[in-house]
Amino acid sequence: VEPWRVLAITFTNKAAGELRDRLTKMLGEKADDIWAQTFHSACVRILRSHADVLGYDRSFTIYDSSDSLSVMKHILKDMELDDKMFPPKTVLNYVSRAKDATQTPEDFLRDAHARNDVRRVHIGEAYAAYDKRLKEADAMDFDDLISLPVRLFDEHPEVRERWQNKLRYLLVDEYQDTNRAQYRLLKLLSGVRGAFTAVGDDDQAIYAWRGADVENLKLLQQDYPKLKVIKLEQNYRSSRRILEAANTVIANNEKLFDKRLW
């Protein structure tokens, strides 16, 4: 397989760097062509090639959390909303979770009206204004870097097919930490071939508070009936006593995949 057809995704720059270092030791210069990156850096590369299709300039700006907070503060002030009832960070958290779930401002507002929840309606209006303001500034926030490639592949099959043909073999590390947008992105990228490896552990799913969805592991079994599960139960780090204690603790978890560490 040509190295540029391989995409290895993990969550932190440190982990991606370690992955590249190991690959270089194994493969030499060939490793330079492998996409060993974080979700966000891989998506930036895709968006830099096709941002114009979504109405952005290819040299779009990426807003960090302080930029996003500043924009939201101005929006809430313009909307004359009490910052004690609508703290900017809290409103941004709602926006972030909505983007993680690939929920547009229109989807969010529709849901808020259906619930007859006035507070959520105001948050939805702030979300819509925030999205509009970023677009006018030709800017994206961190959540857009995942949700916009999903929209790109959903709405533009010719672009999706191009990337499916380019990146034909996928590895996703720490799979239990993926959110719904990341799951959809991977599903769109892998296409009908479904040539990917997901490395994850349902007993380490501890990031629900920041959008991770352990259901993604369950969806793998539903969406890919030919899924082959390889259990990595042999532990090289801990003594038997520690593993027995760990097995006793995780025995109480709801199980997607049974395991016994040894």
C-alpha angles and dihedrals in degrees: 000000000000108000094231089064091064122089118189113185129191135161108248134048088231093056092045090051092051090049091053091047092053092046091050091053090051101039108019117210093354088074090068090073096052116099099234100164148124120271091255098049092047090050092048088057090052093046093048086061098046111019090115090064087063094046098263130115113252089238091059119160122246114221118214123213094274091051090050092048092051091052092048093049090056092047094050090047091051089049089051092231119159108251090215091059092036110030107191093231091051092049090049089052089056090049092048093050090048091053091046087057091045089245113155122213087257091053091047093050092046090054092046092052091047089054090045086229109156094189092054090047090058090047089050090052090050089049091052092049091047092051091048093049093050091049091050089052090048088239138135130198125219093269091052089059088070103029096048095056087051089054091044093054093041096052101033112049093178090060091044092052091049091056093041088057093044099047104040102157121050133189119187118191125202088019094175088068095060120113127216095268091053091048091052091047092054092045091052092047096048092047121175092332092063091195101166142117120218116197113196149129123220089203089063095053098124103135103080088119090067098044103276112145118203087192085080088076090053091047090057089065092049099042096041108039090176090059112142114211118208113187118213099202100147109097120205099183109055139057122246092256092056092047092050089052090048092049089052091052098045091045086081094057123102103256131227092164122018115224139174117203118215 
